[in-house]
Amino acid sequence: MAVRLRLARLGAKKRPFYRIVASDSESPRDWRFIEVVGTYDPNHDPAKIDIKEAKVKKWLDDGALPTETVASLLKKAGISRGSDKA
């Protein structure tokens, strides 16, 4: 089972809100996930990013790979990827 850190979309039509989740890479985007590790709300100016740093670091240390979008959000939040396994 390959675990990815990725976005799961919530919110109304044209008003997206995202959860940053740890999920099996083969599960559907908005369906099953293992754990919620943060949120991202692009509707604010500037966009609101809330990340549970301890949980993210735990998943990254365990070998989870972030998607490109989540990696850029982690970088904006000041969270390094630790040992880069990608």
Summary of the structure (lengths in Angstrom):
residues: 86
radius of gyration: 12.4
end to end distance: 16.1
largest distance: 38.0
contacts: 224
relative contact order: 0.22
helix: 22%
strand: 38%
